[in-house]
Amino acid sequence: MELQDYTKQQLALRNGQDKPQIWVAFQGLIYDVTESRLWRNGKHYEHWAGQDLTDELSDAPHTAGVFEKFRAVGKLKS
């Protein structure tokens, strides 16, 4: 299945506040983290949903493997 492209503006709406979906981007892919208890209300520690977290992974206590738990729902347009 081909993943749909989304702009940064479209991703920003999936922040857990404006729309019911909670999405984050990492390395060009957009992941649905809506069901994660760690992303309630669109916030995960000092990180906010609806944005590209690629540059923020170095601050996290986990590796990129954490994204394997979530379904990719789209691609982030550059």
PQR file with spaces between the fields and no chain letter, atoms N, CA, C, O and H, PARSE charges and radii, in Angstrom:
ATOM       1  N    MET     1       0.843   -1.192    0.000 -0.4000 1.5000
ATOM       2  CA   MET     1       0.000    0.000    0.000 -0.0000 2.0000
ATOM       3  C    MET     1       0.883    1.249    0.000  0.5500 1.7000
ATOM       4  O    MET     1       1.795    1.380    0.816 -0.5500 1.4000
ATOM       5  N    GLU     2       0.602    2.138   -0.905 -0.4000 1.5000
ATOM       6  CA   GLU     2       1.356    3.391   -1.011 -0.0000 2.0000
ATOM       7  C    GLU     2       0.923    4.350    0.100  0.5500 1.7000
ATOM       8  O    GLU     2      -0.272    4.555    0.315 -0.5500 1.4000
ATOM       9  H    GLU     2      -0.140    2.032   -1.568  0.4000 1.0000
ATOM      10  N    LEU     3       1.889    4.933    0.800 -0.4000 1.5000
ATOM      11  CA   LEU     3       1.581    5.895    1.856 -0.0000 2.0000
ATOM      12  C    LEU     3       1.312    7.272    1.261  0.5500 1.7000
ATOM      13  O    LEU     3       2.002    7.706    0.338 -0.5500 1.4000
ATOM      14  H    LEU     3       2.859    4.766    0.625  0.4000 1.0000
ATOM      15  N    GLN     4       0.314    7.946    1.791 -0.4000 1.5000
ATOM      16  CA   GLN     4      -0.038    9.291    1.340 -0.0000 2.0000
ATOM      17  C    GLN     4       1.000   10.295    1.841  0.5500 1.7000
ATOM      18  O    GLN     4       1.570   10.130    2.920 -0.5500 1.4000
ATOM      19  H    GLN     4      -0.246    7.593    2.540  0.4000 1.0000
ATOM      20  N    ASP     5       1.234   11.336    1.042 -0.4000 1.5000
ATOM      21  CA   ASP     5       2.116   12.429    1.448 -0.0000 2.0000
ATOM      22  C    ASP     5       1.324   13.455    2.250  0.5500 1.7000
ATOM      23  O    ASP     5       0.175   13.757    1.929 -0.5500 1.4000
ATOM      24  H    ASP     5       0.771   11.470    0.166  0.4000 1.0000
ATOM      25  N    TYR     6       1.951   13.985    3.296 -0.4000 1.5000
ATOM      26  CA   TYR     6       1.352   15.044    4.112 -0.0000 2.0000
ATOM      27  C    TYR     6       2.354   16.178    4.264  0.5500 1.7000
ATOM      28  O    TYR     6       3.560   15.948    4.354 -0.5500 1.4000
ATOM      29  H    TYR     6       2.884   13.739    3.557  0.4000 1.0000
ATOM      30  N    THR     7       1.851   17.388    4.291 -0.4000 1.5000
ATOM      31  CA   THR     7       2.716   18.550    4.518 -0.0000 2.0000
ATOM      32  C    THR     7       2.947   18.701    6.021  0.5500 1.7000
ATOM      33  O    THR     7       2.275   18.062    6.831 -0.5500 1.4000
ATOM      34  H    THR     7       0.871   17.575    4.218  0.4000 1.0000
ATOM      35  N    LYS     8       3.897   19.547    6.376 -0.4000 1.5000
ATOM      36  CA   LYS     8       4.135   19.834    7.793 -0.0000 2.0000
ATOM      37  C    LYS     8       2.901   20.472    8.428  0.5500 1.7000
ATOM      38  O    LYS     8       2.621   20.252    9.606 -0.5500 1.4000
ATOM      39  H    LYS     8       4.442   20.065    5.718  0.4000 1.0000
ATOM      40  N    GLN     9       2.165   21.259    7.648 -0.4000 1.5000
ATOM      41  CA   GLN     9       0.947   21.890    8.160 -0.0000 2.0000
ATOM      42  C    GLN     9      -0.131   20.850    8.445  0.5500 1.7000
ATOM      43  O    GLN     9      -0.841   20.949    9.446 -0.5500 1.4000
ATOM      44  H    GLN     9       2.392   21.438    6.691  0.4000 1.0000
ATOM      45  N    GLN    10      -0.257   19.850    7.568 -0.4000 1.5000
ATOM      46  CA   GLN    10      -1.234   18.784    7.791 -0.0000 2.0000
ATOM      47  C    GLN    10      -0.837   17.937    9.001  0.5500 1.7000
ATOM      48  O    GLN    10      -1.695   17.547    9.793 -0.5500 1.4000
ATOM      49  H    GLN    10       0.320   19.770    6.755  0.4000 1.0000
ATOM      50  N    LEU    11       0.438   17.657    9.144 -0.4000 1.5000
ATOM      51  CA   LEU    11       0.934   16.920   10.307 -0.0000 2.0000
ATOM      52  C    LEU    11       0.644   17.699   11.584  0.5500 1.7000
ATOM      53  O    LEU    11       0.237   17.114   12.588 -0.5500 1.4000
ATOM      54  H    LEU    11       1.135   17.974    8.500  0.4000 1.0000
ATOM      55  N    ALA    12       0.849   19.003   11.554 -0.4000 1.5000
ATOM      56  CA   ALA    12       0.661   19.841   12.745 -0.0000 2.0000
ATOM      57  C    ALA    12      -0.767   19.767   13.289  0.5500 1.7000
ATOM      58  O    ALA    12      -0.979   19.955   14.487 -0.5500 1.4000
ATOM      59  H    ALA    12       1.180   19.478   10.738  0.4000 1.0000
ATOM      60  N    LEU    13      -1.744   19.496   12.427 -0.4000 1.5000
ATOM      61  CA   LEU    13      -3.134   19.391   12.878 -0.0000 2.0000
ATOM      62  C    LEU    13      -3.393   18.105   13.664  0.5500 1.7000
ATOM      63  O    LEU    13      -4.379   18.012   14.395 -0.5500 1.4000
ATOM      64  H    LEU    13      -1.572   19.344   11.454  0.4000 1.0000
ATOM      65  N    ARG    14      -2.518   17.123   13.516 -0.4000 1.5000
ATOM      66  CA   ARG    14      -2.686   15.837   14.225 -0.0000 2.0000
ATOM      67  C    ARG    14      -1.874   15.877   15.518  0.5500 1.7000
ATOM      68  O    ARG    14      -1.013   15.029   15.754 -0.5500 1.4000
ATOM      69  H    ARG    14      -1.717   17.199   12.921  0.4000 1.0000
ATOM      70  N    ASN    15      -2.160   16.862   16.337 -0.4000 1.5000
ATOM      71  CA   ASN    15      -1.376   17.115   17.555 -0.0000 2.0000
ATOM      72  C    ASN    15      -2.110   16.695   18.830  0.5500 1.7000
ATOM      73  O    ASN    15      -1.644   16.972   19.935 -0.5500 1.4000
ATOM      74  H    ASN    15      -2.859   17.550   16.146  0.4000 1.0000
ATOM      75  N    GLY    16      -3.258   16.025   18.676 -0.4000 1.5000
ATOM      76  CA   GLY    16      -4.033   15.613   19.833 -0.0000 2.0000
ATOM      77  C    GLY    16      -4.960   16.696   20.353  0.5500 1.7000
ATOM      78  O    GLY    16      -5.695   16.468   21.313 -0.5500 1.4000
ATOM      79  H    GLY    16      -3.636   15.799   17.778  0.4000 1.0000
ATOM      80  N    GLN    17      -4.938   17.866   19.739 -0.4000 1.5000
ATOM      81  CA   GLN    17      -5.792   18.977   20.149 -0.0000 2.0000
ATOM      82  C    GLN    17      -6.748   19.369   19.022  0.5500 1.7000
ATOM      83  O    GLN    17      -7.960   19.420   19.234 -0.5500 1.4000
ATOM      84  H    GLN    17      -4.340   18.051   18.959  0.4000 1.0000
ATOM      85  N    ASP    18      -6.224   19.645   17.832 -0.4000 1.5000
ATOM      86  CA   ASP    18      -7.035   20.123   16.713 -0.0000 2.0000
ATOM      87  C    ASP    18      -7.849   19.017   16.048  0.5500 1.7000
ATOM      88  O    ASP    18      -8.975   19.254   15.611 -0.5500 1.4000
ATOM      89  H    ASP    18      -5.240   19.604   17.659  0.4000 1.0000
ATOM      90  N    LYS    19      -7.298   17.833   15.970 -0.4000 1.5000
ATOM      91  CA   LYS    19      -7.972   16.653   15.410 -0.0000 2.0000
ATOM      92  C    LYS    19      -7.748   15.501   16.390  0.5500 1.7000
ATOM      93  O    LYS    19      -6.834   15.562   17.212 -0.5500 1.4000
ATOM      94  H    LYS    19      -6.384   17.640   16.325  0.4000 1.0000
ATOM      95  N    PRO    20      -8.571   14.452   16.312 -0.5600 1.5000
ATOM      96  CA   PRO    20      -8.410   13.359   17.284  0.2800 2.0000
ATOM      97  C    PRO    20      -7.141   12.526   17.098  0.5500 1.7000
ATOM      98  O    PRO    20      -6.697   11.861   18.034 -0.5500 1.4000
ATOM      99  N    GLN    21      -6.555   12.555   15.903 -0.4000 1.5000
ATOM     100  CA   GLN    21      -5.352   11.761   15.673 -0.0000 2.0000
ATOM     101  C    GLN    21      -4.146   12.409   16.355  0.5500 1.7000
ATOM     102  O    GLN    21      -4.048   13.630   16.476 -0.5500 1.4000
ATOM     103  H    GLN    21      -6.916   13.095   15.142  0.4000 1.0000
ATOM     104  N    ILE    22      -3.233   11.538   16.793 -0.4000 1.5000
ATOM     105  CA   ILE    22      -1.956   12.002   17.357 -0.0000 2.0000
ATOM     106  C    ILE    22      -0.861   11.358   16.513  0.5500 1.7000
ATOM     107  O    ILE    22      -0.608   10.157   16.597 -0.5500 1.4000
ATOM     108  H    ILE    22      -3.313   10.546   16.695  0.4000 1.0000
ATOM     109  N    TRP    23      -0.221   12.191   15.701 -0.4000 1.5000
ATOM     110  CA   TRP    23       0.808   11.714   14.786 -0.0000 2.0000
ATOM     111  C    TRP    23       2.127   12.417   15.066  0.5500 1.7000
ATOM     112  O    TRP    23       2.162   13.561   15.520 -0.5500 1.4000
ATOM     113  H    TRP    23      -0.427   13.167   15.633  0.4000 1.0000
ATOM     114  N    VAL    24       3.223   11.692   14.780 -0.4000 1.5000
ATOM     115  CA   VAL    24       4.562   12.285   14.814 -0.0000 2.0000
ATOM     116  C    VAL    24       5.320   11.787   13.587  0.5500 1.7000
ATOM     117  O    VAL    24       5.029   10.714   13.058 -0.5500 1.4000
ATOM     118  H    VAL    24       3.194   10.763   14.412  0.4000 1.0000
ATOM     119  N    ALA    25       6.278   12.565   13.147 -0.4000 1.5000
ATOM     120  CA   ALA    25       7.107   12.164   12.008 -0.0000 2.0000
ATOM     121  C    ALA    25       8.507   11.837   12.509  0.5500 1.7000
ATOM     122  O    ALA    25       8.997   12.417   13.478 -0.5500 1.4000
ATOM     123  H    ALA    25       6.514   13.436   13.576  0.4000 1.0000
ATOM     124  N    PHE    26       9.138   10.884   11.814 -0.4000 1.5000
ATOM     125  CA   PHE    26      10.522   10.519   12.103 -0.0000 2.0000
ATOM     126  C    PHE    26      11.147   10.007   10.822  0.5500 1.7000
ATOM     127  O    PHE    26      10.641    9.069   10.206 -0.5500 1.4000
ATOM     128  H    PHE    26       8.740   10.413   11.027  0.4000 1.0000
ATOM     129  N    GLN    27      12.235   10.617   10.426 -0.4000 1.5000
ATOM     130  CA   GLN    27      12.990   10.238    9.223 -0.0000 2.0000
ATOM     131  C    GLN    27      12.092   10.085    7.996  0.5500 1.7000
ATOM     132  O    GLN    27      12.216    9.125    7.235 -0.5500 1.4000
ATOM     133  H    GLN    27      12.646   11.379   10.926  0.4000 1.0000
ATOM     134  N    GLY    28      11.184   11.049    7.819 -0.4000 1.5000
ATOM     135  CA   GLY    28      10.359   11.099    6.618 -0.0000 2.0000
ATOM     136  C    GLY    28       9.055   10.330    6.679  0.5500 1.7000
ATOM     137  O    GLY    28       8.204   10.492    5.804 -0.5500 1.4000
ATOM     138  H    GLY    28      11.083   11.829    8.437  0.4000 1.0000
ATOM     139  N    LEU    29       8.878    9.487    7.705 -0.4000 1.5000
ATOM     140  CA   LEU    29       7.625    8.747    7.840 -0.0000 2.0000
ATOM     141  C    LEU    29       6.792    9.344    8.966  0.5500 1.7000
ATOM     142  O    LEU    29       7.325    9.878    9.939 -0.5500 1.4000
ATOM     143  H    LEU    29       9.569    9.356    8.416  0.4000 1.0000
ATOM     144  N    ILE    30       5.481    9.244    8.817 -0.4000 1.5000
ATOM     145  CA   ILE    30       4.553    9.737    9.837 -0.0000 2.0000
ATOM     146  C    ILE    30       3.933    8.533   10.528  0.5500 1.7000
ATOM     147  O    ILE    30       3.418    7.622    9.881 -0.5500 1.4000
ATOM     148  H    ILE    30       5.047    8.810    8.027  0.4000 1.0000
ATOM     149  N    TYR    31       3.993    8.547   11.850 -0.4000 1.5000
ATOM     150  CA   TYR    31       3.486    7.434   12.651 -0.0000 2.0000
ATOM     151  C    TYR    31       2.274    7.866   13.464  0.5500 1.7000
ATOM     152  O    TYR    31       2.210    8.985   13.972 -0.5500 1.4000
ATOM     153  H    TYR    31       4.412    9.287   12.375  0.4000 1.0000
ATOM     154  N    ASP    32       1.310    6.947   13.575 -0.4000 1.5000
ATOM     155  CA   ASP    32       0.113    7.184   14.387 -0.0000 2.0000
ATOM     156  C    ASP    32       0.399    6.680   15.800  0.5500 1.7000
ATOM     157  O    ASP    32       0.537    5.476   16.017 -0.5500 1.4000
ATOM     158  H    ASP    32       1.362    6.038   13.163  0.4000 1.0000
ATOM     159  N    VAL    33       0.486    7.602   16.761 -0.4000 1.5000
ATOM     160  CA   VAL    33       0.754    7.246   18.162 -0.0000 2.0000
ATOM     161  C    VAL    33      -0.485    7.483   19.035  0.5500 1.7000
ATOM     162  O    VAL    33      -0.384    7.568   20.259 -0.5500 1.4000
ATOM     163  H    VAL    33       0.374    8.580   16.585  0.4000 1.0000
ATOM     164  N    THR    34      -1.656    7.589   18.390 -0.4000 1.5000
ATOM     165  CA   THR    34      -2.904    7.896   19.085 -0.0000 2.0000
ATOM     166  C    THR    34      -3.178    6.932   20.237  0.5500 1.7000
ATOM     167  O    THR    34      -3.626    7.359   21.301 -0.5500 1.4000
ATOM     168  H    THR    34      -1.738    7.520   17.395  0.4000 1.0000
ATOM     169  N    GLU    35      -2.919    5.651   20.044 -0.4000 1.5000
ATOM     170  CA   GLU    35      -3.247    4.634   21.043 -0.0000 2.0000
ATOM     171  C    GLU    35      -2.206    4.520   22.154  0.5500 1.7000
ATOM     172  O    GLU    35      -2.431    3.805   23.131 -0.5500 1.4000
ATOM     173  H    GLU    35      -2.555    5.304   19.179  0.4000 1.0000
ATOM     174  N    SER    36      -1.099    5.194   22.028 -0.4000 1.5000
ATOM     175  CA   SER    36      -0.041    5.091   23.036 -0.0000 2.0000
ATOM     176  C    SER    36      -0.393    5.888   24.291  0.5500 1.7000
ATOM     177  O    SER    36      -0.717    7.072   24.207 -0.5500 1.4000
ATOM     178  H    SER    36      -0.916    5.775   21.234  0.4000 1.0000
ATOM     179  N    ARG    37      -0.330    5.243   25.442 -0.4000 1.5000
ATOM     180  CA   ARG    37      -0.610    5.948   26.702 -0.0000 2.0000
ATOM     181  C    ARG    37       0.464    7.001   26.978  0.5500 1.7000
ATOM     182  O    ARG    37       0.251    7.915   27.774 -0.5500 1.4000
ATOM     183  H    ARG    37      -0.067    4.281   25.511  0.4000 1.0000
ATOM     184  N    LEU    38       1.610    6.874   26.324 -0.4000 1.5000
ATOM     185  CA   LEU    38       2.698    7.833   26.532 -0.0000 2.0000
ATOM     186  C    LEU    38       2.502    9.129   25.745  0.5500 1.7000
ATOM     187  O    LEU    38       3.238   10.095   25.947 -0.5500 1.4000
ATOM     188  H    LEU    38       1.783    6.131   25.677  0.4000 1.0000
ATOM     189  N    TRP    39       1.520    9.152   24.853 -0.4000 1.5000
ATOM     190  CA   TRP    39       1.256   10.342   24.034 -0.0000 2.0000
ATOM     191  C    TRP    39      -0.108   10.948   24.330  0.5500 1.7000
ATOM     192  O    TRP    39      -0.673   11.633   23.477 -0.5500 1.4000
ATOM     193  H    TRP    39       0.923    8.367   24.689  0.4000 1.0000
ATOM     194  N    ARG    40      -0.642   10.713   25.504 -0.4000 1.5000
ATOM     195  CA   ARG    40      -1.954   11.277   25.845 -0.0000 2.0000
ATOM     196  C    ARG    40      -1.922   12.795   25.709  0.5500 1.7000
ATOM     197  O    ARG    40      -0.950   13.446   26.093 -0.5500 1.4000
ATOM     198  H    ARG    40      -0.183   10.157   26.197  0.4000 1.0000
ATOM     199  N    ASN    41      -2.983   13.338   25.166 -0.4000 1.5000
ATOM     200  CA   ASN    41      -3.117   14.787   24.956 -0.0000 2.0000
ATOM     201  C    ASN    41      -2.066   15.362   24.011  0.5500 1.7000
ATOM     202  O    ASN    41      -1.889   16.579   23.954 -0.5500 1.4000
ATOM     203  H    ASN    41      -3.773   12.810   24.854  0.4000 1.0000
ATOM     204  N    GLY    42      -1.364   14.499   23.265 -0.4000 1.5000
ATOM     205  CA   GLY    42      -0.411   14.978   22.278 -0.0000 2.0000
ATOM     206  C    GLY    42       0.930   15.417   22.830  0.5500 1.7000
ATOM     207  O    GLY    42       1.691   16.093   22.137 -0.5500 1.4000
ATOM     208  H    GLY    42      -1.508   13.511   23.311  0.4000 1.0000
ATOM     209  N    LYS    43       1.234   15.044   24.069 -0.4000 1.5000
ATOM     210  CA   LYS    43       2.512   15.434   24.673 -0.0000 2.0000
ATOM     211  C    LYS    43       3.196   14.199   25.226  0.5500 1.7000
ATOM     212  O    LYS    43       2.553   13.347   25.840 -0.5500 1.4000
ATOM     213  H    LYS    43       0.616   14.495   24.631  0.4000 1.0000
ATOM     214  N    HIS    44       4.492   14.103   25.011 -0.4000 1.5000
ATOM     215  CA   HIS    44       5.305   12.996   25.513 -0.0000 2.0000
ATOM     216  C    HIS    44       6.570   13.610   26.100  0.5500 1.7000
ATOM     217  O    HIS    44       7.484   13.993   25.369 -0.5500 1.4000
ATOM     218  H    HIS    44       5.015   14.795   24.512  0.4000 1.0000
ATOM     219  N    TYR    45       6.612   13.700   27.419 -0.4000 1.5000
ATOM     220  CA   TYR    45       7.692   14.411   28.114 -0.0000 2.0000
ATOM     221  C    TYR    45       7.783   15.822   27.535  0.5500 1.7000
ATOM     222  O    TYR    45       6.792   16.552   27.577 -0.5500 1.4000
ATOM     223  H    TYR    45       5.870   13.390   28.013  0.4000 1.0000
ATOM     224  N    GLU    46       8.932   16.233   26.997 -0.4000 1.5000
ATOM     225  CA   GLU    46       9.018   17.602   26.470 -0.0000 2.0000
ATOM     226  C    GLU    46       8.751   17.668   24.965  0.5500 1.7000
ATOM     227  O    GLU    46       9.030   18.686   24.331 -0.5500 1.4000
ATOM     228  H    GLU    46       9.736   15.640   26.962  0.4000 1.0000
ATOM     229  N    HIS    47       8.215   16.593   24.394 -0.4000 1.5000
ATOM     230  CA   HIS    47       7.950   16.545   22.957 -0.0000 2.0000
ATOM     231  C    HIS    47       6.455   16.686   22.690  0.5500 1.7000
ATOM     232  O    HIS    47       5.622   16.180   23.444 -0.5500 1.4000
ATOM     233  H    HIS    47       7.989   15.766   24.910  0.4000 1.0000
ATOM     234  N    TRP    48       6.136   17.379   21.609 -0.4000 1.5000
ATOM     235  CA   TRP    48       4.747   17.603   21.222 -0.0000 2.0000
ATOM     236  C    TRP    48       4.454   16.859   19.936  0.5500 1.7000
ATOM     237  O    TRP    48       5.299   16.786   19.043 -0.5500 1.4000
ATOM     238  H    TRP    48       6.812   17.790   20.997  0.4000 1.0000
ATOM     239  N    ALA    49       3.255   16.307   19.842 -0.4000 1.5000
ATOM     240  CA   ALA    49       2.814   15.622   18.625 -0.0000 2.0000
ATOM     241  C    ALA    49       2.556   16.646   17.529  0.5500 1.7000
ATOM     242  O    ALA    49       2.486   17.850   17.776 -0.5500 1.4000
ATOM     243  H    ALA    49       2.568   16.366   20.567  0.4000 1.0000
ATOM     244  N    GLY    50       2.416   16.133   16.314 -0.4000 1.5000
ATOM     245  CA   GLY    50       2.135   17.009   15.185 -0.0000 2.0000
ATOM     246  C    GLY    50       3.380   17.614   14.585  0.5500 1.7000
ATOM     247  O    GLY    50       3.300   18.579   13.826 -0.5500 1.4000
ATOM     248  H    GLY    50       2.472   15.155   16.113  0.4000 1.0000
ATOM     249  N    GLN    51       4.546   17.051   14.920 -0.4000 1.5000
ATOM     250  CA   GLN    51       5.779   17.600   14.354 -0.0000 2.0000
ATOM     251  C    GLN    51       6.790   16.501   14.048  0.5500 1.7000
ATOM     252  O    GLN    51       6.608   15.342   14.420 -0.5500 1.4000
ATOM     253  H    GLN    51       4.611   16.266   15.537  0.4000 1.0000
ATOM     254  N    ASP    52       7.849   16.891   13.366 -0.4000 1.5000
ATOM     255  CA   ASP    52       8.929   15.986   12.999 -0.0000 2.0000
ATOM     256  C    ASP    52       9.888   15.882   14.182  0.5500 1.7000
ATOM     257  O    ASP    52      10.461   16.882   14.614 -0.5500 1.4000
ATOM     258  H    ASP    52       7.997   17.833   13.064  0.4000 1.0000
ATOM     259  N    LEU    53      10.058   14.670   14.701 -0.4000 1.5000
ATOM     260  CA   LEU    53      10.903   14.451   15.875 -0.0000 2.0000
ATOM     261  C    LEU    53      12.295   13.925   15.519  0.5500 1.7000
ATOM     262  O    LEU    53      13.056   13.542   16.408 -0.5500 1.4000
ATOM     263  H    LEU    53       9.592   13.858   14.351  0.4000 1.0000
ATOM     264  N    THR    54      12.630   13.902   14.245 -0.4000 1.5000
ATOM     265  CA   THR    54      13.911   13.337   13.814 -0.0000 2.0000
ATOM     266  C    THR    54      15.095   13.942   14.570  0.5500 1.7000
ATOM     267  O    THR    54      15.953   13.211   15.065 -0.5500 1.4000
ATOM     268  H    THR    54      12.012   14.213   13.523  0.4000 1.0000
ATOM     269  N    ASP    55      15.144   15.254   14.658 -0.4000 1.5000
ATOM     270  CA   ASP    55      16.283   15.916   15.305 -0.0000 2.0000
ATOM     271  C    ASP    55      16.244   15.813   16.822  0.5500 1.7000
ATOM     272  O    ASP    55      17.235   16.116   17.486 -0.5500 1.4000
ATOM     273  H    ASP    55      14.447   15.847   14.255  0.4000 1.0000
ATOM     274  N    GLU    56      15.115   15.390   17.382 -0.4000 1.5000
ATOM     275  CA   GLU    56      14.981   15.330   18.831 -0.0000 2.0000
ATOM     276  C    GLU    56      15.323   13.953   19.417  0.5500 1.7000
ATOM     277  O    GLU    56      15.400   13.806   20.637 -0.5500 1.4000
ATOM     278  H    GLU    56      14.309   15.144   16.843  0.4000 1.0000
ATOM     279  N    LEU    57      15.526   12.954   18.564 -0.4000 1.5000
ATOM     280  CA   LEU    57      15.776   11.605   19.070 -0.0000 2.0000
ATOM     281  C    LEU    57      17.030   11.539   19.932  0.5500 1.7000
ATOM     282  O    LEU    57      17.094   10.744   20.870 -0.5500 1.4000
ATOM     283  H    LEU    57      15.463   13.074   17.574  0.4000 1.0000
ATOM     284  N    SER    58      18.018   12.357   19.629 -0.4000 1.5000
ATOM     285  CA   SER    58      19.255   12.311   20.416 -0.0000 2.0000
ATOM     286  C    SER    58      19.013   12.659   21.878  0.5500 1.7000
ATOM     287  O    SER    58      19.808   12.274   22.735 -0.5500 1.4000
ATOM     288  H    SER    58      17.966   13.003   18.868  0.4000 1.0000
ATOM     289  N    ASP    59      17.927   13.383   22.187 -0.4000 1.5000
ATOM     290  CA   ASP    59      17.585   13.727   23.568 -0.0000 2.0000
ATOM     291  C    ASP    59      16.795   12.629   24.271  0.5500 1.7000
ATOM     292  O    ASP    59      16.612   12.679   25.487 -0.5500 1.4000
ATOM     293  H    ASP    59      17.281   13.696   21.490  0.4000 1.0000
ATOM     294  N    ALA    60      16.328   11.641   23.517 -0.4000 1.5000
ATOM     295  CA   ALA    60      15.442   10.614   24.085 -0.0000 2.0000
ATOM     296  C    ALA    60      16.248    9.485   24.733  0.5500 1.7000
ATOM     297  O    ALA    60      17.369    9.194   24.317 -0.5500 1.4000
ATOM     298  H    ALA    60      16.477   11.601   22.529  0.4000 1.0000
ATOM     299  N    PRO    61      15.662    8.851   25.757 -0.5600 1.5000
ATOM     300  CA   PRO    61      16.348    7.733   26.414  0.2800 2.0000
ATOM     301  C    PRO    61      16.147    6.403   25.686  0.5500 1.7000
ATOM     302  O    PRO    61      16.469    5.348   26.232 -0.5500 1.4000
ATOM     303  N    HIS    62      15.619    6.442   24.461 -0.4000 1.5000
ATOM     304  CA   HIS    62      15.393    5.226   23.687 -0.0000 2.0000
ATOM     305  C    HIS    62      15.949    5.414   22.285  0.5500 1.7000
ATOM     306  O    HIS    62      16.349    6.515   21.904 -0.5500 1.4000
ATOM     307  H    HIS    62      15.357    7.299   24.017  0.4000 1.0000
ATOM     308  N    THR    63      15.969    4.327   21.522 -0.4000 1.5000
ATOM     309  CA   THR    63      16.497    4.362   20.154 -0.0000 2.0000
ATOM     310  C    THR    63      15.360    4.552   19.149  0.5500 1.7000
ATOM     311  O    THR    63      14.187    4.610   19.518 -0.5500 1.4000
ATOM     312  H    THR    63      15.644    3.434   21.831  0.4000 1.0000
ATOM     313  N    ALA    64      15.727    4.644   17.898 -0.4000 1.5000
ATOM     314  CA   ALA    64      14.737    4.787   16.825 -0.0000 2.0000
ATOM     315  C    ALA    64      13.842    3.558   16.728  0.5500 1.7000
ATOM     316  O    ALA    64      12.769    3.625   16.127 -0.5500 1.4000
ATOM     317  H    ALA    64      16.680    4.597   17.598  0.4000 1.0000
ATOM     318  N    GLY    65      14.262    2.443   17.306 -0.4000 1.5000
ATOM     319  CA   GLY    65      13.464    1.224   17.280 -0.0000 2.0000
ATOM     320  C    GLY    65      12.094    1.387   17.903  0.5500 1.7000
ATOM     321  O    GLY    65      11.192    0.593   17.636 -0.5500 1.4000
ATOM     322  H    GLY    65      15.133    2.388   17.793  0.4000 1.0000
ATOM     323  N    VAL    66      11.926    2.400   18.723 -0.4000 1.5000
ATOM     324  CA   VAL    66      10.630    2.639   19.361 -0.0000 2.0000
ATOM     325  C    VAL    66       9.535    2.872   18.317  0.5500 1.7000
ATOM     326  O    VAL    66       8.367    2.582   18.575 -0.5500 1.4000
ATOM     327  H    VAL    66      12.658    3.045   18.940  0.4000 1.0000
ATOM     328  N    PHE    67       9.895    3.384   17.162 -0.4000 1.5000
ATOM     329  CA   PHE    67       8.898    3.662   16.122 -0.0000 2.0000
ATOM     330  C    PHE    67       8.354    2.385   15.478  0.5500 1.7000
ATOM     331  O    PHE    67       7.311    2.420   14.826 -0.5500 1.4000
ATOM     332  H    PHE    67      10.843    3.620   16.952  0.4000 1.0000
ATOM     333  N    GLU    68       9.051    1.258   15.655 -0.4000 1.5000
ATOM     334  CA   GLU    68       8.581   -0.011   15.095 -0.0000 2.0000
ATOM     335  C    GLU    68       7.269   -0.458   15.735  0.5500 1.7000
ATOM     336  O    GLU    68       6.550   -1.279   15.165 -0.5500 1.4000
ATOM     337  H    GLU    68       9.898    1.230   16.184  0.4000 1.0000
ATOM     338  N    LYS    69       6.957    0.070   16.901 -0.4000 1.5000
ATOM     339  CA   LYS    69       5.714   -0.288   17.602 -0.0000 2.0000
ATOM     340  C    LYS    69       4.492    0.363   16.967  0.5500 1.7000
ATOM     341  O    LYS    69       3.361   -0.052   17.220 -0.5500 1.4000
ATOM     342  H    LYS    69       7.541    0.737   17.364  0.4000 1.0000
ATOM     343  N    PHE    70       4.718    1.377   16.148 -0.4000 1.5000
ATOM     344  CA   PHE    70       3.613    2.167   15.615 -0.0000 2.0000
ATOM     345  C    PHE    70       3.456    1.982   14.114  0.5500 1.7000
ATOM     346  O    PHE    70       4.405    1.649   13.404 -0.5500 1.4000
ATOM     347  H    PHE    70       5.637    1.714   15.943  0.4000 1.0000
ATOM     348  N    ARG    71       2.227    2.209   13.650 -0.4000 1.5000
ATOM     349  CA   ARG    71       1.911    2.069   12.230 -0.0000 2.0000
ATOM     350  C    ARG    71       2.259    3.350   11.488  0.5500 1.7000
ATOM     351  O    ARG    71       1.863    4.443   11.893 -0.5500 1.4000
ATOM     352  H    ARG    71       1.457    2.480   14.227  0.4000 1.0000
ATOM     353  N    ALA    72       3.000    3.205   10.402 -0.4000 1.5000
ATOM     354  CA   ALA    72       3.273    4.370    9.534 -0.0000 2.0000
ATOM     355  C    ALA    72       2.001    4.653    8.749  0.5500 1.7000
ATOM     356  O    ALA    72       1.416    3.757    8.140 -0.5500 1.4000
ATOM     357  H    ALA    72       3.321    2.318   10.072  0.4000 1.0000
ATOM     358  N    VAL    73       1.581    5.924    8.772 -0.4000 1.5000
ATOM     359  CA   VAL    73       0.337    6.326    8.106 -0.0000 2.0000
ATOM     360  C    VAL    73       0.565    7.263    6.930  0.5500 1.7000
ATOM     361  O    VAL    73      -0.367    7.576    6.189 -0.5500 1.4000
ATOM     362  H    VAL    73       2.056    6.652    9.266  0.4000 1.0000
ATOM     363  N    GLY    74       1.804    7.708    6.759 -0.4000 1.5000
ATOM     364  CA   GLY    74       2.074    8.627    5.656 -0.0000 2.0000
ATOM     365  C    GLY    74       3.535    8.974    5.564  0.5500 1.7000
ATOM     366  O    GLY    74       4.368    8.507    6.340 -0.5500 1.4000
ATOM     367  H    GLY    74       2.561    7.454    7.361  0.4000 1.0000
ATOM     368  N    LYS    75       3.821    9.818    4.577 -0.4000 1.5000
ATOM     369  CA   LYS    75       5.170   10.328    4.366 -0.0000 2.0000
ATOM     370  C    LYS    75       5.135   11.838    4.489  0.5500 1.7000
ATOM     371  O    LYS    75       4.191   12.481    4.031 -0.5500 1.4000
ATOM     372  H    LYS    75       3.145   10.197    3.946  0.4000 1.0000
ATOM     373  N    LEU    76       6.148   12.398    5.098 -0.4000 1.5000
ATOM     374  CA   LEU    76       6.231   13.834    5.270 -0.0000 2.0000
ATOM     375  C    LEU    76       6.843   14.463    4.023  0.5500 1.7000
ATOM     376  O    LEU    76       7.963   14.138    3.631 -0.5500 1.4000
ATOM     377  H    LEU    76       6.915   11.875    5.471  0.4000 1.0000
ATOM     378  N    LYS    77       6.091   15.363    3.413 -0.4000 1.5000
ATOM     379  CA   LYS    77       6.612   16.091    2.244 -0.0000 2.0000
ATOM     380  C    LYS    77       7.731   17.005    2.706  0.5500 1.7000
ATOM     381  O    LYS    77       7.621   17.659    3.744 -0.5500 1.4000
ATOM     382  H    LYS    77       5.181   15.627    3.732  0.4000 1.0000
ATOM     383  N    SER    78       8.807   17.050    1.935 -0.4000 1.5000
ATOM     384  CA   SER    78       9.905   17.933    2.326 -0.0000 2.0000
ATOM     385  C    SER    78       9.728   19.315    1.742  0.5500 1.7000
ATOM     386  O    SER    78      10.561   20.193    1.968 -0.5500 1.4000
ATOM     387  H    SER    78       8.897   16.519    1.092  0.4000 1.0000
